[in-house]
Amino acid sequence: MADEITPRRDPIKSSVGNVAAQRRRQHAITVAKERREAVVRTKRLCRVGVGGGGDDQLTYDDDGDGGDMMIDAEQSILEAQTCSAVQDLQLAMLFQGKGAMQKRVAALREVRRLLSRSEFPPIEAAIKAGAIPLLVQCLSFGSPEEQLLEAAWCMTNIAAGKPEETKELLPALPLLIAHLGEKSSLPVAEQCSWAVGNVAGEGEELRNILLSQGALPSLARMMLRNKGSTVRTAAWALSNLIKGPDPKAATELIRVDGVLEAILQHLKKADEELATEVAWVVVYLSALSHVATSMLVKSDLLQILVERLGMSNSLQLLIPVLRSIGNLVAGDAHVASTVLVIGQSITDSILPALIKCLESEHRVMKKVCLLLLQHEFGLVLTRNASMQEAAWVLSNIAAGSVEHKKLVYSSEAVPLLLRLLVTAPFDIRKEVAYVVGNLCVAPSEGSGRPKLIADHLVFLVSKGCLPGFIDLVRSADIEAAKLGLQFIELVLRGMPNGSGPKLVEKADGIDAMERFQFHENEELRCMATKLVDKYFGVDYGVDDE
C-alpha cells in the first residue's frame, strides 16, 4: 500500500491523549510500504476475469509473479503485438456490419490477453497506440455485458501500472464509477470496482478525484451484497480509497446506511479471505476517524475481533485484526476503561489470544501484540510480521489503567516479555521495552512525573530486565535510547533503599549514559548528563567508604 500505520504508542513518561491519535493517523498513512503490500494490497493485476467460468474466473494475482520475466526481445514482440491488437480494436469499433459486436469483443479480448500475460504488461505500448479512448468507448452504457467486462478488465490492468500510466485513465473514471451502481450486472460492477481500487491505490491525488466523483457510496453499497467475491473486491477497493491522510472519507463510509452492520456480519461469518479484506477497512476506519472509532466501539466489533483472533491461524487475517483491536483500544482512554473492563469475558479472552500471537514466529504479529499491550494494559506497533503486530496490541493495553497493567503483570505474558527483551531482534526488543516500562508507571495527571508502581518495578528488575534497557541506551536508535534512559531514571529513583544507582552501575549503565556526553541530540545529552550528575556525582559512593 502506499501508506503506512505507526501505532499509537505511549512513551513511559507521557500521557496518552492527542499523541495517540496523531500516531494512529500517521500509522494509517504509512501502512502501504510494508513487505509485499505495495503489490499485494495496493494494486492487483487481473490475470483472469470476473464471473465467466472456466479460464475467465477472476482471481487476485497477489504475488505479482503470474508470468516469467521476459528478455528484451520477447518484450519487444509483446509490445508490437499489443500495438497491432489496439489497431485491430480500432477497426472493430468502426465496423458496422454483421457480427460487429463479436468482432469488438474478440479484439478487446486480445488486448486484455496481452495486458495480462507477462510480469511487465505492455501497458505503455497500449496507451501509446491509443487504447484508452477506445476502452472508454467500449465501456459506454448500453454495451453488451461481455464487452463491458473485457473493457473494464483492460482498464484494471492499466491501472495496476506505473503512476503515469494509471493517471491516463482519468477520462474513464466517471464511467467506471457509474458501472458500480445497481443498474450494472454484478460481474461488471465487480470488475469496475477492481479497476477503481487500483486507481485509488496510486495515491492521494487520484483518491481525491475518485471521492469527488462519488466512488465511495457506490463501493459502500457493494459491501451490502451477498456475493462473497463482490464484497471482497469492494472492501479491498474501499481500504485503498479511505486510507488517508484526510479522515473525511473514513467518516463518510461509516455513515453509509448498512455499512457498519455489513462489516460486523462479514467479520463474524465470512471466510478468512473475505474477513481479511473487511478487517483492513476497519484498520483505516479506526485509525483515521474519531466518528468511526466511536461507532465501532459501541457495536459488537471488539468482541468479534477477539473471537477471530482466538480462532484463526492465518497471518493475512490476524495482522489487520490485531491492528484494528490496537486502534480501537488506542482510540481514547474512555474506550479502554469502558470496553476492556476487568472481569468481563472480552477482557479475559483478549490476553490469552495476544499471548498466543506473541509466541508466534511471525515478527509483525508479535510487534502489533506488544503495541496493543503497551497501551491498554500498559503496552506498541511497528512493522515486521506477526510478532510485531502482537507486540503493538499488548503495548496499547499496558499503557492503560492501573487495573489493566496489573492484569498483564499477573499474566503469562510477563515471562515471555522478559525473554523477548533479551533474545528477540532489535525491533521486537524495543517494543517489549515499551510494554515493560509502561507496566512500572501509573497514568499521570497533566505533565507531572508518573507515579511508580513499585512492586512491578522491583520484580521486573529482579528478573533481569535492566540490562535489556541499557542495551537500548547503547543503540543508534534515538527513540530506543531515550526509552532506555527513561527506564534507568525509574530504577535510579524508584528502587527501594537507594539501591538503584548500584544496580545501574553493576549493569554498566554509567558507561552507557556517558556516551551521550557529546552527543548531537540535545534531549538525550541533557537527560543522560542530569542522571549521571544527580545520582553519580562527586558524592557517589562516599557513604560506602
C-alpha positions as CSV (number, residue, x, y, z in Angstrom):
1,M,0.0,0.0,0.0
2,A,1.0,3.5,-0.4
3,D,0.7,4.4,3.2
4,E,2.0,3.0,6.5
5,I,0.5,2.9,10.1
6,T,2.7,3.7,13.0
7,P,0.8,2.8,16.1
8,R,-0.2,4.8,19.0
9,R,2.5,4.3,21.5
10,D,2.8,5.9,24.9
11,P,6.4,6.7,25.9
12,I,6.6,5.6,29.5
13,K,6.7,9.2,30.7
14,S,3.9,10.6,28.5
15,S,0.2,10.6,28.8
16,V,-2.0,9.1,26.1
17,G,-4.1,11.9,24.7
18,N,-3.6,13.6,21.4
19,V,-0.2,12.0,20.7
20,A,-2.0,8.7,20.4
21,A,-4.5,9.9,17.8
22,Q,-1.7,11.5,15.8
23,R,0.3,8.3,15.8
24,R,-2.7,6.3,14.7
25,R,-3.3,8.7,11.8
26,Q,0.4,8.6,10.9
27,H,0.4,4.8,11.1
28,A,-2.6,4.7,8.8
29,I,-0.8,6.9,6.3
30,T,2.2,4.6,6.1
31,V,0.8,1.1,6.2
32,A,1.3,0.7,2.5
33,K,5.1,0.4,2.3
34,E,5.3,-2.9,4.2
35,R,6.8,-6.1,2.7
36,R,4.8,-7.1,-0.3
37,E,1.8,-4.8,0.3
38,A,2.8,-2.5,-2.5
39,V,1.8,-5.3,-4.8
40,V,-0.5,-7.4,-2.7
41,R,-2.7,-4.8,-1.2
42,T,-2.4,-1.5,-3.1
43,K,-2.6,-2.7,-6.7
44,R,-3.6,-6.0,-8.2
45,L,-3.1,-7.2,-11.7
46,C,-6.1,-9.1,-13.0
47,R,-4.9,-12.2,-14.9
48,V,-8.2,-14.0,-15.2
49,G,-11.6,-12.2,-15.2
50,V,-14.9,-11.9,-13.3
51,G,-17.7,-14.5,-13.4
52,G,-17.1,-16.0,-16.8
53,G,-16.2,-19.5,-15.5
54,G,-13.5,-21.7,-16.9
55,D,-10.4,-19.8,-17.8
56,D,-12.0,-16.5,-17.2
57,Q,-12.6,-16.8,-13.5
58,L,-11.5,-13.6,-11.6
59,T,-8.6,-14.1,-9.1
60,Y,-6.1,-11.9,-7.4
61,D,-2.5,-12.0,-8.5
62,D,-1.3,-11.4,-5.0
63,D,2.3,-12.3,-5.7
64,G,2.7,-10.3,-8.9
65,D,4.5,-13.3,-10.5
66,G,1.9,-14.6,-12.9
67,G,4.4,-14.8,-15.8
68,D,8.1,-15.4,-16.2
69,M,10.3,-12.4,-16.7
70,M,10.9,-11.8,-20.3
71,I,14.1,-11.0,-22.1
72,D,14.2,-7.7,-24.1
73,A,13.4,-9.4,-27.4
74,E,10.3,-11.1,-26.1
75,Q,9.1,-7.9,-24.5
76,S,9.5,-6.1,-27.8
77,I,7.5,-8.7,-29.6
78,L,4.8,-8.4,-26.9
79,E,4.7,-4.7,-27.3
80,A,4.4,-5.0,-31.1
81,Q,1.6,-7.5,-30.7
82,T,-0.2,-5.1,-28.3
83,C,0.1,-2.2,-30.8
84,S,-1.3,-4.4,-33.5
85,A,-4.2,-5.6,-31.2
86,V,-5.1,-2.0,-30.4
87,Q,-5.2,-1.2,-34.1
88,D,-7.5,-4.2,-34.6
89,L,-9.8,-2.9,-31.9
90,Q,-10.0,0.5,-33.6
91,L,-11.0,-1.2,-36.8
92,A,-13.5,-3.3,-35.0
93,M,-15.1,-0.3,-33.4
94,L,-15.6,1.3,-36.8
95,F,-17.1,-1.9,-38.3
96,Q,-20.9,-1.7,-38.5
97,G,-21.7,-4.9,-40.4
98,K,-23.0,-8.3,-39.3
99,G,-21.2,-9.7,-36.3
100,A,-19.9,-6.3,-35.3
101,M,-20.3,-7.0,-31.6
102,Q,-18.4,-10.3,-31.8
103,K,-15.6,-8.5,-33.6
104,R,-15.3,-5.9,-30.9
105,V,-15.4,-8.4,-28.1
106,A,-12.8,-10.6,-29.8
107,A,-10.5,-7.6,-30.4
108,L,-11.0,-6.5,-26.7
109,R,-10.2,-10.0,-25.5
110,E,-6.9,-10.0,-27.4
111,V,-5.9,-6.6,-25.9
112,R,-6.8,-7.9,-22.5
113,R,-4.9,-11.1,-23.0
114,L,-1.8,-9.2,-23.9
115,L,-2.2,-6.9,-20.9
116,S,-2.4,-9.9,-18.6
117,R,0.4,-12.0,-19.9
118,S,3.8,-11.1,-18.5
119,E,5.2,-9.8,-15.3
120,F,5.6,-6.5,-17.0
121,P,2.5,-6.0,-19.0
122,P,2.8,-3.8,-22.2
123,I,0.7,-1.0,-20.7
124,E,2.8,1.8,-22.1
125,A,2.6,0.3,-25.6
126,A,-1.2,0.0,-25.3
127,I,-1.5,3.6,-24.2
128,K,0.7,5.0,-26.9
129,A,-1.3,3.0,-29.5
130,G,-4.5,4.8,-28.4
131,A,-6.1,2.1,-26.3
132,I,-7.7,4.3,-23.6
133,P,-10.2,6.3,-25.7
134,L,-11.3,3.0,-27.3
135,L,-11.8,1.4,-24.0
136,V,-13.8,4.3,-22.7
137,Q,-16.0,4.0,-25.8
138,C,-16.4,0.2,-25.1
139,L,-17.4,1.0,-21.5
140,S,-20.4,3.1,-22.5
141,F,-23.8,2.2,-21.1
142,G,-25.9,0.0,-23.4
143,S,-22.9,-2.0,-24.5
144,P,-23.2,-5.8,-24.2
145,E,-22.0,-7.3,-20.8
146,E,-19.2,-9.3,-22.3
147,Q,-17.8,-6.1,-23.9
148,L,-18.1,-4.2,-20.7
149,L,-16.3,-6.9,-18.8
150,E,-13.4,-7.0,-21.2
151,A,-13.0,-3.3,-21.3
152,A,-13.1,-3.0,-17.5
153,W,-10.6,-5.8,-17.3
154,C,-8.2,-4.0,-19.6
155,M,-8.6,-0.8,-17.5
156,T,-8.0,-2.8,-14.3
157,N,-4.5,-3.9,-15.6
158,I,-3.7,-0.5,-17.0
159,A,-4.5,1.0,-13.5
160,A,-2.1,-1.6,-12.0
161,G,0.8,0.0,-13.9
162,K,3.1,2.9,-13.2
163,P,1.8,6.2,-11.7
164,E,1.9,8.0,-15.0
165,E,0.1,5.0,-16.7
166,T,-2.6,4.9,-14.0
167,K,-3.3,8.7,-14.5
168,E,-4.0,8.1,-18.2
169,L,-7.3,6.6,-17.0
170,L,-8.7,9.9,-15.7
171,P,-11.2,10.1,-18.7
172,A,-12.5,6.7,-17.8
173,L,-13.2,7.2,-14.1
174,P,-16.7,8.6,-14.4
175,L,-17.8,5.5,-16.4
176,L,-16.0,3.1,-14.1
177,I,-17.8,4.7,-11.1
178,A,-21.1,4.7,-12.9
179,H,-20.9,1.0,-13.5
180,L,-20.6,0.4,-9.8
181,G,-24.3,1.1,-9.4
182,E,-27.2,-1.3,-9.3
183,K,-28.1,-0.8,-13.0
184,S,-24.9,-2.8,-13.9
185,S,-24.7,-6.5,-13.6
186,L,-22.8,-7.8,-10.6
187,P,-19.8,-9.1,-12.7
188,V,-19.4,-5.8,-14.4
189,A,-19.7,-3.8,-11.1
190,E,-17.1,-6.1,-9.5
191,Q,-14.6,-5.8,-12.3
192,C,-15.1,-2.0,-12.3
193,S,-14.6,-1.9,-8.5
194,W,-11.3,-3.7,-9.0
195,A,-10.2,-1.1,-11.5
196,V,-11.3,1.7,-9.2
197,G,-9.3,0.0,-6.3
198,N,-6.2,0.0,-8.4
199,V,-6.6,3.7,-9.2
200,A,-7.2,4.5,-5.6
201,G,-4.1,2.7,-4.6
202,E,-2.0,5.0,-6.7
203,G,-2.1,7.9,-4.2
204,E,-3.9,10.8,-2.6
205,E,-4.4,12.8,-5.7
206,L,-6.3,10.1,-7.5
207,R,-8.2,9.1,-4.4
208,N,-9.5,12.6,-4.0
209,I,-10.7,12.6,-7.6
210,L,-12.5,9.3,-7.1
211,L,-14.1,10.6,-3.9
212,S,-15.2,13.8,-5.6
213,Q,-16.8,11.8,-8.4
214,G,-18.8,9.7,-6.0
215,A,-16.9,6.4,-5.9
216,L,-17.3,5.9,-2.1
217,P,-21.1,5.5,-1.8
218,S,-21.2,3.1,-4.7
219,L,-18.5,0.9,-3.4
220,A,-20.0,1.0,0.1
221,R,-23.3,-0.3,-1.3
222,M,-21.4,-3.2,-2.9
223,M,-20.4,-4.2,0.7
224,L,-24.1,-4.9,1.3
225,R,-24.2,-7.6,-1.5
226,N,-24.4,-11.3,-0.8
227,K,-21.8,-12.5,-3.3
228,G,-18.5,-13.1,-1.5
229,S,-16.1,-12.1,-4.3
230,T,-18.1,-8.8,-4.9
231,V,-17.9,-7.8,-1.2
232,R,-14.2,-8.9,-1.0
233,T,-13.3,-6.7,-4.0
234,A,-15.4,-3.8,-2.8
235,A,-13.8,-4.0,0.6
236,W,-10.3,-4.0,-0.8
237,A,-11.1,-1.1,-3.1
238,L,-12.6,0.8,-0.1
239,S,-9.5,0.2,2.0
240,N,-7.4,1.9,-0.8
241,L,-9.9,4.7,-1.1
242,I,-10.2,5.8,2.6
243,K,-6.6,5.3,3.8
244,G,-5.9,8.9,4.3
245,P,-4.5,11.2,5.4
246,D,-7.8,13.1,5.4
247,P,-10.3,11.4,7.7
248,K,-13.4,12.6,5.8
249,A,-13.6,9.6,3.6
250,A,-13.5,7.2,6.6
251,T,-16.2,9.2,8.3
252,E,-18.3,9.2,5.2
253,L,-18.0,5.5,4.8
254,I,-19.1,4.5,8.3
255,R,-22.1,6.8,8.0
256,V,-23.5,5.0,4.9
257,D,-26.6,3.1,5.9
258,G,-26.0,-0.6,6.5
259,V,-22.2,-0.5,6.2
260,L,-21.5,-1.0,9.9
261,E,-23.9,-3.9,10.1
262,A,-22.3,-5.4,7.0
263,I,-18.8,-5.1,8.5
264,L,-19.9,-6.9,11.6
265,Q,-21.7,-9.6,9.6
266,H,-18.8,-10.3,7.3
267,L,-16.2,-10.3,10.1
268,K,-18.3,-12.7,12.1
269,K,-19.5,-15.2,9.5
270,A,-17.3,-14.8,6.3
271,D,-14.5,-17.0,5.2
272,E,-11.0,-15.8,6.1
273,E,-10.2,-14.3,2.7
274,L,-13.3,-12.0,2.8
275,A,-12.8,-11.3,6.6
276,T,-9.3,-10.2,5.8
277,E,-10.4,-7.5,3.4
278,V,-13.1,-6.3,5.7
279,A,-10.6,-6.2,8.6
280,W,-8.4,-3.8,6.6
281,V,-11.3,-1.5,6.1
282,V,-11.7,-1.5,9.9
283,V,-8.0,-0.7,10.3
284,Y,-8.4,2.5,8.3
285,L,-11.7,3.5,9.8
286,S,-10.4,3.1,13.4
287,A,-7.0,4.8,12.6
288,L,-8.4,7.8,10.8
289,S,-11.8,8.8,12.0
290,H,-12.9,9.5,15.6
291,V,-16.5,9.2,14.4
292,A,-15.9,5.8,13.0
293,T,-14.0,4.7,16.1
294,S,-16.8,5.8,18.4
295,M,-19.4,3.9,16.3
296,L,-17.3,0.8,16.0
297,V,-16.6,0.7,19.8
298,K,-20.3,0.9,20.6
299,S,-21.0,-2.1,18.4
300,D,-20.0,-5.7,18.9
301,L,-16.9,-5.3,16.8
302,L,-14.3,-5.7,19.5
303,Q,-15.8,-9.0,20.7
304,I,-16.0,-10.3,17.1
305,L,-12.3,-9.3,16.5
306,V,-11.2,-11.0,19.7
307,E,-13.1,-14.2,18.7
308,R,-11.4,-14.1,15.3
309,L,-8.0,-13.6,17.0
310,G,-8.5,-16.7,19.1
311,M,-9.8,-18.9,16.3
312,S,-7.6,-18.1,13.3
313,N,-4.1,-19.0,12.4
314,S,-4.0,-17.0,9.2
315,L,-1.3,-14.4,9.2
316,Q,-3.1,-12.4,6.5
317,L,-6.2,-12.1,8.7
318,L,-4.5,-11.8,12.1
319,I,-2.4,-8.8,11.2
320,P,-5.4,-6.5,10.3
321,V,-7.4,-7.9,13.2
322,L,-4.6,-7.1,15.6
323,R,-4.2,-3.6,14.2
324,S,-7.9,-3.0,14.4
325,I,-8.0,-4.0,18.1
326,G,-5.0,-1.8,18.8
327,N,-6.5,1.2,17.0
328,L,-9.8,0.8,18.9
329,V,-8.1,0.5,22.3
330,A,-5.7,3.3,21.5
331,G,-8.6,5.5,20.2
332,D,-9.2,7.2,23.6
333,A,-8.8,6.4,27.2
334,H,-12.6,6.0,27.6
335,V,-12.6,3.0,25.3
336,A,-10.1,1.1,27.4
337,S,-12.0,1.9,30.6
338,T,-15.5,1.1,29.3
339,V,-14.8,-1.8,26.9
340,L,-11.9,-3.7,28.5
341,V,-13.3,-4.0,32.0
342,I,-11.5,-6.4,34.3
343,G,-13.7,-9.5,34.9
344,Q,-15.6,-9.2,31.6
345,S,-15.4,-12.1,29.2
346,I,-13.9,-9.9,26.4
347,T,-11.1,-8.8,28.7
348,D,-10.5,-12.4,29.9
349,S,-10.3,-13.5,26.3
350,I,-8.1,-10.9,24.7
351,L,-4.9,-11.5,26.8
352,P,-4.6,-15.3,26.1
353,A,-5.2,-14.5,22.4
354,L,-2.4,-11.9,22.4
355,I,0.0,-14.3,24.2
356,K,-0.7,-16.9,21.6
357,C,0.3,-14.4,18.9
358,L,3.3,-13.3,20.9
359,E,4.5,-16.9,20.8
360,S,4.2,-16.9,17.1
361,E,7.3,-16.9,14.9
362,H,5.9,-14.1,12.9
363,R,7.6,-10.8,13.8
364,V,4.9,-8.4,12.7
365,M,2.3,-10.2,14.7
366,K,4.4,-10.2,17.8
367,K,5.1,-6.5,17.3
368,V,1.5,-5.5,17.0
369,C,0.5,-7.6,20.0
370,L,3.2,-5.8,22.0
371,L,1.9,-2.5,20.9
372,L,-1.6,-3.3,22.0
373,L,-0.4,-4.5,25.3
374,Q,1.6,-1.3,25.7
375,H,-1.4,0.9,25.6
376,E,-4.3,-0.9,27.1
377,F,-2.8,-3.0,29.8
378,G,0.2,-0.6,29.6
379,L,2.0,-1.8,26.0
380,V,3.3,-0.8,20.9
381,L,3.1,-1.3,16.9
382,T,5.9,-1.4,14.4
383,R,6.5,-3.1,11.1
384,N,7.9,-6.6,10.7
385,A,5.3,-9.7,10.6
386,S,3.2,-11.5,13.3
387,M,5.4,-10.9,16.3
388,Q,5.4,-7.2,15.6
389,E,1.6,-6.9,15.4
390,A,1.2,-8.8,18.7
391,A,3.6,-6.5,20.4
392,W,1.7,-3.4,19.3
393,V,-1.6,-4.6,20.7
394,L,-0.1,-5.6,24.0
395,S,1.7,-2.2,24.3
396,N,-1.6,-0.3,23.8
397,I,-3.2,-2.4,26.6
398,A,-0.3,-1.8,29.0
399,A,-0.5,2.0,28.8
400,G,-4.0,2.0,30.2
401,S,-5.3,1.9,33.7
402,V,-3.6,0.5,36.7
403,E,-6.0,-2.4,36.7
404,H,-5.1,-3.2,33.1
405,K,-1.4,-3.0,34.0
406,K,-1.9,-5.4,36.9
407,L,-3.8,-7.8,34.7
408,V,-0.9,-8.0,32.3
409,Y,1.7,-8.1,35.1
410,S,0.0,-11.1,36.7
411,S,-0.4,-13.0,33.4
412,E,1.7,-15.5,31.5
413,A,2.8,-12.6,29.2
414,V,5.5,-11.3,31.6
415,P,7.9,-14.3,31.4
416,L,7.6,-14.2,27.7
417,L,8.2,-10.5,27.5
418,L,11.3,-10.8,29.7
419,R,12.7,-13.5,27.4
420,L,12.0,-11.5,24.3
421,L,13.6,-8.4,25.8
422,V,16.9,-10.3,25.8
423,T,16.7,-12.7,22.8
424,A,14.5,-11.1,20.2
425,P,15.6,-9.0,17.2
426,F,16.2,-5.3,18.0
427,D,12.8,-4.0,16.7
428,I,10.9,-6.6,18.9
429,R,13.1,-5.8,21.9
430,K,12.2,-2.2,21.5
431,E,8.5,-2.9,21.5
432,V,8.8,-5.2,24.5
433,A,10.7,-2.5,26.4
434,Y,7.7,-0.2,26.0
435,V,5.5,-2.8,27.5
436,V,7.7,-3.5,30.4
437,G,8.3,0.2,31.0
438,N,4.6,1.0,31.0
439,L,3.9,-1.7,33.5
440,C,6.0,0.2,36.0
441,V,4.3,3.5,35.9
442,A,0.7,4.6,36.7
443,P,-1.1,7.1,34.4
444,S,-0.2,10.6,35.5
445,E,-2.3,13.8,35.6
446,G,-1.1,16.6,33.4
447,S,2.6,16.8,32.6
448,G,3.8,15.7,36.0
449,R,6.1,12.7,36.6
450,P,4.3,9.4,36.5
451,K,3.8,7.6,39.8
452,L,5.8,4.4,40.1
453,I,4.2,1.0,40.6
454,A,7.0,0.0,42.9
455,D,6.2,-3.7,43.2
456,H,6.1,-4.1,39.4
457,L,9.5,-2.3,39.1
458,V,11.2,-4.3,41.8
459,F,10.0,-7.6,40.4
460,L,10.9,-6.9,36.8
461,V,14.3,-5.6,37.7
462,S,14.9,-8.6,39.9
463,K,14.1,-10.8,36.9
464,G,16.9,-9.1,34.9
465,C,15.2,-6.6,32.7
466,L,17.7,-3.7,33.4
467,P,20.5,-4.9,31.0
468,G,18.0,-5.0,28.2
469,F,17.2,-1.3,28.7
470,I,20.8,-0.4,29.0
471,D,21.4,-2.2,25.6
472,L,18.8,0.2,24.2
473,V,20.7,3.2,25.5
474,R,23.8,2.0,23.6
475,S,21.8,1.6,20.3
476,A,22.0,4.1,17.4
477,D,18.2,4.4,17.5
478,I,17.3,7.7,19.2
479,E,13.8,6.6,20.3
480,A,15.1,3.4,21.8
481,A,18.0,5.2,23.5
482,K,15.5,7.7,25.1
483,L,13.3,4.8,26.2
484,G,16.3,3.1,27.9
485,L,17.3,6.3,29.7
486,Q,13.7,6.8,30.9
487,F,13.7,3.3,32.4
488,I,17.1,3.9,34.0
489,E,15.7,7.0,35.6
490,L,12.8,4.9,37.0
491,V,15.3,2.4,38.5
492,L,17.5,5.2,40.0
493,R,14.7,6.9,41.8
494,G,12.3,4.0,42.4
495,M,14.2,1.1,43.7
496,P,14.0,0.7,47.5
497,N,16.7,1.6,49.9
498,G,18.5,3.7,47.4
499,S,19.7,0.5,45.6
500,G,19.1,1.9,42.1
501,P,22.5,3.5,41.4
502,K,24.4,0.4,42.4
503,L,22.2,-1.7,40.1
504,V,22.7,0.6,37.2
505,E,26.5,0.8,37.8
506,K,26.7,-3.0,38.0
507,A,25.0,-3.3,34.6
508,D,27.5,-0.8,33.1
509,G,24.7,1.8,32.9
510,I,27.1,4.7,33.8
511,D,29.3,3.9,30.8
512,A,26.2,3.7,28.6
513,M,25.0,7.1,29.7
514,E,28.4,8.8,29.4
515,R,28.4,8.1,25.7
516,F,25.9,10.9,25.4
517,Q,28.3,13.5,26.9
518,F,29.0,15.0,23.5
519,H,26.0,13.6,21.6
520,E,24.4,15.7,18.9
521,N,20.9,15.1,20.2
522,E,20.4,17.8,22.8
523,E,17.5,16.0,24.6
524,L,19.4,12.8,25.1
525,R,22.6,14.7,26.1
526,C,20.7,16.6,28.8
527,M,18.8,13.5,30.0
528,A,22.0,11.5,30.4
529,T,24.0,14.3,31.9
530,K,21.4,15.1,34.5
531,L,21.1,11.5,35.6
532,V,24.8,11.0,35.9
533,D,25.3,14.3,37.8
534,K,22.4,13.6,40.1
535,Y,23.0,10.0,41.0
536,F,26.7,9.6,40.3
537,G,28.2,13.0,41.1
538,V,31.1,13.7,43.3
539,D,29.4,12.3,46.5
540,Y,28.5,9.0,44.9
541,G,29.9,6.1,46.9
542,V,31.2,8.2,49.7
543,D,29.0,6.5,52.3
544,D,30.4,3.1,51.2
545,E,34.0,4.0,52.1
